[in-house]
């Protein structure tokens, strides 16, 4: 039995109003996000498809993957997408002490000086991001408050593709997105090996739908 919601209910969003769930009433923009990369097996494919559709997105990266695959991370930045912190080791905030969780989040920043801004006038080409998404969507209120005091913006979502779920079909994954996306939606995908098969089926169709519906894919920025 699944333990997640495809569409984040409004009451959940109201319980945590300090977190960003969507950007309603926002000029037909939608916000594609990709968690858990970057990895050379999947992320470049995603970037190529986004370029083909002239779409921008936001990549919430695991610090250890950035360290292992700096060339892929640099490609994300070079192609004008925004990046966010997804902790260094993909930690579940509900299962770890707050001090250790925060330290792991901040460890992500230690590798960013290796990627200087490519253009001083472009916020989207600098990796010095203050966007943060908790792995599994799980963090305590205390952890959230500490990161916000340090200047982070906590980015959640209102549409979950569930591309990570091995128990659902690729058709169901596509349905999850197409039946819930609306203006201002923040949609979660994963540029990971676990999600690869579903992502390669779903993402091209979602991008075609977005174009036909008159939406514009925009990267999240502060």
Backbone as CSV, one residue per row, in Angstrom:
resi,resn,N_x,N_y,N_z,CA_x,CA_y,CA_z,C_x,C_y,C_z
1,UNK,0.841,-1.195,0.000,0.000,0.000,0.000,0.876,1.244,0.000
2,UNK,0.562,2.186,-0.887,1.407,3.363,-1.002,1.308,4.245,0.235
3,UNK,2.400,4.922,0.542,2.455,5.782,1.731,2.703,7.229,1.336
4,UNK,2.136,7.641,0.194,2.336,9.006,-0.283,1.068,9.496,-0.964
5,UNK,0.991,10.800,-1.154,-0.136,11.426,-1.833,0.350,12.013,-3.146
6,UNK,-0.343,11.716,-4.222,0.030,12.261,-5.525,-0.221,13.758,-5.567
7,UNK,-1.365,14.178,-5.051,-1.722,15.600,-4.996,-1.716,16.034,-3.542
8,UNK,-0.875,16.991,-3.211,-0.785,17.456,-1.828,-2.048,18.216,-1.454
9,UNK,-2.793,17.759,-0.448,-4.039,18.426,-0.065,-3.801,19.844,0.447
10,UNK,-4.792,20.683,0.264,-4.688,22.071,0.708,-4.500,22.159,2.216
11,UNK,-5.127,21.246,2.968,-5.006,21.340,4.422,-3.571,21.079,4.869
12,UNK,-2.856,20.219,4.159,-1.443,19.981,4.478,-0.635,21.239,4.201
13,UNK,-0.921,21.886,3.091,-0.226,23.123,2.746,-0.495,24.210,3.786
14,UNK,-1.711,24.210,4.330,-2.052,25.224,5.348,-1.366,24.935,6.677
15,UNK,-1.105,23.664,6.972,-0.423,23.312,8.221,1.021,23.815,8.213
16,UNK,1.635,23.819,7.030,3.026,24.260,6.882,3.104,25.414,5.880
17,UNK,2.527,26.555,6.225,2.475,27.675,5.274,3.834,28.294,4.982
18,UNK,4.825,28.021,5.834,6.155,28.594,5.628,6.925,27.857,4.532
19,UNK,6.412,26.726,4.097,7.048,25.962,3.026,6.345,26.258,1.701
20,UNK,7.097,26.231,0.635,6.534,26.517,-0.691,6.015,25.218,-1.298
21,UNK,4.732,25.209,-1.623,4.105,24.021,-2.205,3.796,24.207,-3.685
22,UNK,3.508,25.423,-4.072,3.160,25.737,-5.460,3.269,27.242,-5.629
23,UNK,3.105,27.701,-6.867,3.133,29.133,-7.175,1.856,29.482,-7.937
24,UNK,0.715,29.529,-7.242,-0.568,29.742,-7.923,-0.677,31.120,-8.567
25,UNK,-1.567,31.205,-9.552,-1.835,32.469,-10.251,-0.549,33.086,-10.789
26,UNK,0.203,32.286,-11.528,1.550,32.712,-11.914,1.793,32.603,-13.420
27,UNK,0.934,33.234,-14.212,1.177,33.418,-15.651,1.436,32.127,-16.425
28,UNK,0.674,31.093,-16.118,0.774,29.821,-16.841,2.101,29.089,-16.650
29,UNK,2.881,29.474,-15.648,4.127,28.762,-15.377,3.852,27.471,-14.604
30,UNK,4.616,26.445,-14.902,4.668,25.238,-14.079,6.141,24.954,-13.798
31,UNK,6.389,24.197,-12.737,7.757,24.043,-12.246,8.122,22.557,-12.129
32,UNK,8.875,22.079,-13.105,9.366,20.706,-13.058,10.588,20.640,-12.150
33,UNK,10.611,19.661,-11.266,11.763,19.494,-10.380,12.244,18.044,-10.442
34,UNK,13.552,17.885,-10.270,14.176,16.563,-10.355,15.051,16.355,-9.122
35,UNK,14.753,15.298,-8.376,15.467,15.003,-7.137,16.459,13.855,-7.314
36,UNK,17.484,13.861,-6.476,18.399,12.734,-6.241,19.595,12.644,-7.178
37,UNK,19.686,13.467,-8.205,20.855,13.454,-9.078,21.956,14.318,-8.481
38,UNK,22.926,14.692,-9.305,23.043,14.329,-10.716,23.800,13.014,-10.884
39,UNK,23.388,12.255,-11.906,24.134,11.049,-12.258,24.280,11.000,-13.781
40,UNK,25.387,10.491,-14.285,25.639,10.518,-15.732,24.713,9.623,-16.538
41,UNK,24.111,8.624,-15.901,23.241,7.702,-16.627,21.895,8.328,-17.004
42,UNK,21.425,9.304,-16.233,20.065,9.827,-16.434,20.019,11.338,-16.639
43,UNK,20.744,12.090,-15.820,20.624,13.551,-15.839,20.899,14.165,-17.206
44,UNK,21.951,13.770,-17.937,22.165,14.355,-19.266,21.000,14.096,-20.227
45,UNK,20.370,12.937,-20.107,19.189,12.651,-20.935,18.063,13.631,-20.615
46,UNK,17.847,13.874,-19.332,16.828,14.846,-18.918,17.152,16.221,-19.482
47,UNK,18.399,16.625,-19.362,18.811,17.944,-19.847,18.614,18.070,-21.350
48,UNK,18.919,17.017,-22.080,18.737,17.036,-23.528,17.271,17.200,-23.902
49,UNK,16.405,16.509,-23.191,14.968,16.602,-23.468,14.428,17.983,-23.103
50,UNK,14.876,18.523,-21.991,14.452,19.866,-21.596,14.885,20.895,-22.637
51,UNK,16.106,20.751,-23.132,16.601,21.680,-24.153,15.751,21.587,-25.420
52,UNK,15.408,20.377,-25.808,14.580,20.163,-27.001,13.253,20.900,-26.885
53,UNK,12.701,20.939,-25.681,11.394,21.571,-25.460,11.517,23.001,-24.934
54,UNK,12.736,23.519,-24.906,12.985,24.876,-24.403,12.365,25.063,-23.019
55,UNK,12.561,24.067,-22.183,11.994,24.070,-20.838,13.096,24.229,-19.800
56,UNK,12.793,24.988,-18.763,13.711,25.135,-17.643,13.157,24.384,-16.439
57,UNK,14.060,23.923,-15.581,13.648,23.119,-14.436,14.564,23.394,-13.250
58,UNK,14.253,22.740,-12.147,15.049,22.870,-10.931,15.500,21.483,-10.489
59,UNK,16.790,21.353,-10.210,17.367,20.071,-9.817,17.781,20.132,-8.349
60,UNK,17.133,19.310,-7.524,17.507,19.215,-6.115,18.516,18.079,-5.989
61,UNK,19.765,18.475,-5.815,20.891,17.545,-5.945,21.373,17.018,-4.600
62,UNK,21.803,15.780,-4.611,22.473,15.183,-3.464,23.948,15.578,-3.530
63,UNK,24.450,16.126,-2.447,25.820,16.636,-2.448,26.855,15.604,-2.842
64,UNK,26.687,14.378,-2.367,27.659,13.331,-2.694,27.663,13.035,-4.190
65,UNK,26.501,13.130,-4.836,26.448,12.928,-6.286,27.110,14.081,-7.037
66,UNK,26.947,15.285,-6.521,27.622,16.440,-7.126,29.134,16.254,-7.050
67,UNK,29.604,15.786,-5.898,31.036,15.556,-5.710,31.555,14.478,-6.662
68,UNK,30.759,13.434,-6.879,31.169,12.327,-7.751,31.077,12.686,-9.231
69,UNK,30.114,13.546,-9.581,29.845,13.841,-10.994,29.797,15.350,-11.243
70,UNK,30.894,16.042,-10.989,30.893,17.507,-11.123,30.586,17.979,-12.537
71,UNK,30.967,17.187,-13.541,30.733,17.602,-14.920,29.237,17.630,-15.247
72,UNK,28.473,16.729,-14.642,27.026,16.707,-14.878,26.365,17.876,-14.150
73,UNK,26.819,18.141,-12.943,26.298,19.281,-12.188,26.571,20.581,-12.935
74,UNK,27.764,20.705,-13.472,28.115,21.911,-14.223,27.235,22.057,-15.455
75,UNK,26.875,20.942,-16.080,26.001,20.996,-17.254,24.627,21.550,-16.888
76,UNK,24.116,21.151,-15.726,22.831,21.683,-15.260,22.888,23.199,-15.186
77,UNK,23.949,23.700,-14.577,24.107,25.144,-14.393,24.306,25.844,-15.730
78,UNK,25.174,25.288,-16.554,25.498,25.890,-17.846,24.261,26.051,-18.721
79,UNK,23.332,25.109,-18.621,22.151,25.140,-19.475,21.001,25.950,-18.889
80,UNK,21.280,26.669,-17.800,20.328,27.662,-17.315,19.262,27.182,-16.364
81,UNK,19.465,26.018,-15.765,18.505,25.511,-14.791,18.930,25.945,-13.388
82,UNK,18.010,25.887,-12.457,18.368,26.220,-11.083,18.630,24.944,-10.296
83,UNK,19.388,25.078,-9.226,19.753,23.924,-8.413,19.380,24.172,-6.964
84,UNK,19.135,23.076,-6.257,18.792,23.167,-4.850,19.493,22.078,-4.061
85,UNK,19.506,22.249,-2.767,20.158,21.358,-1.812,19.183,20.240,-1.424
86,UNK,19.632,18.993,-1.549,18.813,17.829,-1.177,19.555,16.999,-0.134
87,UNK,20.329,17.698,0.695,21.267,17.165,1.685,22.452,16.511,0.983
88,UNK,23.486,16.227,1.745,24.688,15.623,1.153,24.531,14.119,0.961
89,UNK,23.777,13.479,1.869,23.673,12.007,1.828,22.243,11.488,1.800
90,UNK,21.305,12.318,1.340,19.904,11.893,1.199,19.341,11.376,2.522
91,UNK,19.347,12.238,3.521,18.928,11.853,4.861,17.441,12.094,5.098
92,UNK,16.848,11.191,5.847,15.460,11.323,6.295,15.460,12.091,7.606
93,UNK,14.920,13.299,7.586,14.952,14.154,8.764,14.194,13.613,9.959
94,UNK,13.246,12.713,9.729,12.490,12.129,10.833,13.289,11.072,11.585
95,UNK,14.384,10.616,10.992,15.128,9.496,11.573,16.528,9.873,12.039
96,UNK,16.798,11.166,12.153,18.154,11.583,12.497,18.111,12.809,13.403
97,UNK,19.089,12.915,14.275,19.152,14.064,15.179,19.263,15.360,14.383
98,UNK,18.647,16.395,14.896,18.607,17.680,14.195,20.001,18.214,13.899
99,UNK,20.899,18.144,14.865,22.252,18.677,14.669,22.953,17.981,13.504
100,UNK,22.839,16.663,13.449,23.480,15.905,12.375,22.822,16.207,11.032
101,UNK,21.503,16.381,11.046,20.774,16.683,9.810,21.209,18.030,9.246
102,UNK,21.266,19.034,10.102,21.659,20.377,9.655,23.098,20.369,9.151
103,UNK,23.980,19.678,9.856,25.379,19.596,9.413,25.474,18.978,8.019
104,UNK,24.655,17.967,7.760,24.681,17.306,6.461,24.142,18.222,5.371
105,UNK,23.144,19.012,5.712,22.618,19.990,4.752,23.683,21.026,4.406
106,UNK,24.362,21.521,5.420,25.364,22.565,5.208,26.614,22.026,4.519
107,UNK,26.869,20.732,4.660,28.015,20.119,3.983,27.894,20.263,2.471
108,UNK,26.650,20.318,1.989,26.395,20.520,0.558,27.084,21.792,0.072
109,UNK,27.074,22.826,0.910,27.640,24.118,0.511,29.153,24.080,0.332
110,UNK,29.808,23.127,0.969,31.267,23.079,0.925,31.802,22.793,-0.476
111,UNK,30.997,22.151,-1.312,31.465,21.818,-2.659,31.103,22.879,-3.691
112,UNK,30.241,23.824,-3.324,29.789,24.814,-4.302,30.876,25.773,-4.771
113,UNK,31.855,26.147,-3.939,32.920,27.030,-4.448,33.700,26.443,-5.622
114,UNK,33.574,25.138,-5.854,34.237,24.515,-7.001,33.553,24.885,-8.314
115,UNK,32.363,25.506,-8.197,31.582,25.857,-9.382,31.264,27.348,-9.359
116,UNK,32.220,28.194,-9.749,31.989,29.640,-9.721,30.908,30.037,-10.709
117,UNK,30.213,31.158,-10.444,29.174,31.623,-11.367,29.724,31.811,-12.772
118,UNK,28.940,31.414,-13.747,29.356,31.567,-15.137,29.041,32.956,-15.665
119,UNK,28.117,33.624,-14.993,27.673,34.950,-15.427,27.229,35.716,-14.201
120,UNK,27.899,36.799,-13.881,27.599,37.544,-12.665,26.186,38.097,-12.645
121,UNK,25.570,38.225,-13.809,24.247,38.829,-13.886,23.119,37.808,-13.955
122,UNK,23.424,36.534,-13.851,22.394,35.512,-14.000,22.276,34.661,-12.744
123,UNK,21.138,34.773,-12.067,20.918,33.998,-10.850,20.823,32.510,-11.142
124,UNK,20.416,32.158,-12.350,20.208,30.754,-12.675,21.491,30.032,-13.055
125,UNK,22.581,30.770,-13.266,23.825,30.094,-13.624,24.805,30.044,-12.459
126,UNK,24.354,30.376,-11.276,25.209,30.239,-10.104,24.705,29.091,-9.237
127,UNK,25.597,28.244,-8.743,25.174,27.126,-7.915,24.965,27.490,-6.455
128,UNK,25.183,28.737,-6.090,25.043,29.140,-4.691,23.563,29.273,-4.354
129,UNK,22.902,28.138,-4.251,21.449,28.118,-4.115,21.013,28.128,-2.659
130,UNK,19.883,28.771,-2.389,19.276,28.735,-1.062,17.980,27.930,-1.105
131,UNK,17.765,27.211,-2.187,16.604,26.337,-2.284,16.922,25.014,-1.589
132,UNK,15.968,24.503,-0.831,16.183,23.235,-0.128,14.930,22.372,-0.214
133,UNK,15.129,21.112,-0.506,14.025,20.141,-0.448,14.462,18.955,0.405
134,UNK,13.677,18.612,1.424,14.033,17.474,2.271,13.814,16.148,1.554
135,UNK,14.789,15.252,1.573,14.576,13.915,1.010,13.359,13.244,1.639
136,UNK,12.594,12.553,0.829,11.350,11.895,1.239,10.269,12.897,1.656
137,UNK,10.565,14.186,1.548,9.638,15.211,2.016,9.533,15.257,3.527
138,UNK,10.510,14.661,4.220,10.414,14.500,5.667,11.484,15.294,6.403
139,UNK,11.017,16.237,7.199,11.885,16.982,8.097,11.031,17.485,9.249
140,UNK,11.642,17.693,10.388,10.895,18.184,11.539,10.726,19.697,11.454
141,UNK,9.782,20.211,12.219,9.574,21.660,12.246,10.819,22.377,12.744
142,UNK,11.527,21.757,13.700,12.751,22.363,14.223,13.813,22.452,13.138
143,UNK,13.986,21.392,12.386,14.963,21.394,11.290,14.606,22.454,10.254
144,UNK,13.332,22.532,9.935,12.862,23.512,8.955,13.136,24.933,9.420
145,UNK,12.837,25.212,10.670,13.030,26.561,11.208,14.510,26.951,11.214
146,UNK,15.381,26.014,11.557,16.818,26.311,11.579,17.312,26.655,10.179
147,UNK,16.909,25.865,9.194,17.348,26.129,7.821,16.781,27.443,7.299
148,UNK,15.553,27.739,7.655,14.960,29.003,7.218,15.680,30.194,7.844
149,UNK,16.094,30.059,9.090,16.855,31.130,9.734,18.209,31.334,9.066
150,UNK,18.708,30.283,8.439,19.973,30.382,7.709,19.767,30.874,6.280
151,UNK,18.528,31.197,5.949,18.239,31.789,4.647,17.703,30.859,3.590
152,UNK,17.456,29.615,3.954,16.941,28.659,2.969,15.438,28.828,2.751
153,UNK,15.020,28.564,1.521,13.603,28.493,1.185,13.262,27.014,1.002
154,UNK,12.317,26.527,1.792,11.947,25.116,1.755,10.937,24.884,0.632
155,UNK,11.340,24.119,-0.362,10.504,23.871,-1.534,9.932,22.456,-1.474
156,UNK,8.618,22.364,-1.367,7.951,21.068,-1.372,7.345,20.838,-2.758
157,UNK,6.092,20.439,-2.853,5.457,20.189,-4.151,3.953,20.032,-3.961
158,UNK,3.221,20.153,-5.054,1.793,19.821,-5.007,1.439,18.666,-5.939
159,UNK,2.409,18.213,-6.755,2.193,17.065,-7.643,3.391,16.116,-7.538
160,UNK,3.109,14.875,-7.190,4.155,13.855,-7.063,3.941,12.804,-8.146
161,UNK,4.893,12.676,-9.044,4.739,11.716,-10.141,4.771,10.269,-9.657
162,UNK,5.479,10.033,-8.556,5.682,8.680,-8.009,6.471,7.796,-8.971
163,UNK,7.375,8.408,-9.713,8.223,7.635,-10.629,9.155,6.677,-9.896
164,UNK,9.307,6.868,-8.599,10.163,6.015,-7.771,9.467,4.720,-7.350
165,UNK,8.155,4.643,-7.523,7.353,3.543,-6.989,7.347,2.352,-7.951
166,UNK,8.019,1.287,-7.569,8.122,0.103,-8.427,6.808,-0.659,-8.547
167,UNK,5.830,-0.335,-7.698,4.570,-1.083,-7.710,3.537,-0.504,-8.670
168,UNK,3.809,0.655,-9.267,2.852,1.230,-10.207,3.413,1.177,-11.625
169,UNK,2.531,1.225,-12.591,2.943,1.171,-13.992,3.402,2.540,-14.469
170,UNK,4.086,2.554,-15.594,4.495,3.825,-16.177,3.282,4.627,-16.628
171,UNK,2.219,3.932,-17.031,0.988,4.618,-17.428,0.342,5.307,-16.231
172,UNK,0.361,4.655,-15.078,-0.187,5.255,-13.863,0.640,6.460,-13.443
173,UNK,1.935,6.352,-13.596,2.826,7.471,-13.279,2.480,8.683,-14.135
174,UNK,2.263,8.458,-15.422,1.874,9.548,-16.318,0.532,10.131,-15.903
175,UNK,-0.405,9.264,-15.580,-1.730,9.718,-15.135,-1.622,10.582,-13.881
176,UNK,-0.728,10.206,-12.975,-0.543,10.986,-11.746,-0.273,12.452,-12.049
177,UNK,0.518,12.691,-13.082,0.887,14.068,-13.428,-0.206,14.755,-14.238
178,UNK,-0.678,14.101,-15.283,-1.604,14.756,-16.210,-2.948,15.086,-15.578
179,UNK,-3.351,14.346,-14.555,-4.650,14.599,-13.928,-4.580,15.591,-12.771
180,UNK,-3.382,16.015,-12.410,-3.252,16.905,-11.248,-2.524,18.216,-11.536
181,UNK,-1.790,18.278,-12.637,-1.025,19.487,-12.933,-1.953,20.661,-13.216
182,UNK,-1.583,21.819,-12.729,-2.323,23.043,-12.997,-1.352,24.215,-12.947
183,UNK,-1.849,25.383,-13.300,-0.992,26.568,-13.289,-0.332,26.732,-11.924
184,UNK,0.981,26.922,-11.933,1.718,27.127,-10.691,2.185,25.867,-10.001
185,UNK,1.846,24.701,-10.555,2.212,23.437,-9.909,3.724,23.242,-9.838
186,UNK,4.151,22.611,-8.749,5.526,22.138,-8.592,5.469,20.617,-8.667
187,UNK,6.081,20.052,-9.700,5.974,18.617,-9.980,7.296,17.928,-9.673
188,UNK,7.226,16.794,-8.987,8.434,16.061,-8.602,8.683,14.857,-9.512
189,UNK,9.881,14.835,-10.091,10.424,13.660,-10.766,11.760,13.329,-10.095
190,UNK,12.363,12.230,-10.515,13.665,11.834,-9.974,14.611,11.461,-11.113
191,UNK,15.761,12.123,-11.174,16.787,11.727,-12.148,17.706,10.709,-11.472
192,UNK,17.129,9.529,-11.263,17.823,8.445,-10.563,17.654,7.147,-11.338
193,UNK,18.504,6.180,-11.062,18.395,4.877,-11.722,17.091,4.185,-11.365
194,UNK,16.662,4.362,-10.133,15.427,3.729,-9.664,14.216,4.183,-10.467
195,UNK,14.208,5.445,-10.850,13.058,6.025,-11.552,13.223,6.041,-13.065
196,UNK,14.369,5.620,-13.561,14.736,5.849,-14.963,13.718,5.333,-15.975
197,UNK,13.277,4.100,-15.812,12.362,3.522,-16.802,11.063,4.317,-16.912
198,UNK,10.487,4.657,-15.773,9.242,5.431,-15.796,9.495,6.841,-16.304
199,UNK,10.591,7.435,-15.884,10.891,8.805,-16.292,11.030,8.909,-17.804
200,UNK,11.684,7.940,-18.414,11.901,7.988,-19.863,10.600,7.812,-20.649
201,UNK,9.624,7.200,-20.036,8.304,7.077,-20.662,7.454,8.320,-20.411
202,UNK,7.496,8.813,-19.185,6.575,9.867,-18.753,7.010,11.269,-19.167
203,UNK,8.279,11.602,-18.978,8.708,12.986,-19.161,8.457,13.520,-20.572
204,UNK,8.764,12.788,-21.643,8.466,13.323,-22.979,6.984,13.637,-23.167
205,UNK,6.127,12.781,-22.640,4.685,12.983,-22.775,4.204,14.151,-21.930
206,UNK,4.779,14.327,-20.765,4.417,15.468,-19.919,4.826,16.777,-20.586
207,UNK,6.002,16.810,-21.163,6.464,18.029,-21.833,5.597,18.356,-23.045
208,UNK,5.144,17.353,-23.771,4.232,17.588,-24.892,2.900,18.129,-24.387
209,UNK,2.405,17.555,-23.302,1.137,18.015,-22.722,1.250,19.458,-22.248
210,UNK,2.350,19.775,-21.601,2.564,21.134,-21.103,2.515,22.138,-22.247
211,UNK,3.151,21.794,-23.352,3.145,22.675,-24.521,1.738,22.842,-25.072
212,UNK,1.014,21.740,-25.213,-0.341,21.783,-25.759,-1.299,22.543,-24.845
213,UNK,-1.071,22.470,-23.536,-1.940,23.141,-22.570,-1.617,24.624,-22.422
214,UNK,-0.535,25.057,-23.041,-0.163,26.464,-22.970,0.618,26.847,-21.730
215,UNK,1.133,25.846,-21.017,1.963,26.125,-19.856,3.409,26.396,-20.289
216,UNK,4.161,27.022,-19.400,5.576,27.312,-19.634,6.378,26.749,-18.468
217,UNK,7.400,25.962,-18.768,8.243,25.381,-17.717,9.274,26.407,-17.251
218,UNK,9.248,26.699,-15.977,10.138,27.715,-15.413,10.948,27.131,-14.261
219,UNK,12.182,27.578,-14.123,13.010,27.178,-12.989,12.615,27.992,-11.766
220,UNK,12.709,27.382,-10.602,12.420,28.083,-9.354,13.612,28.955,-8.994
221,UNK,13.348,30.184,-8.634,14.410,31.095,-8.207,13.927,31.875,-7.000
222,UNK,14.841,32.565,-6.339,14.474,33.338,-5.149,14.522,34.820,-5.462
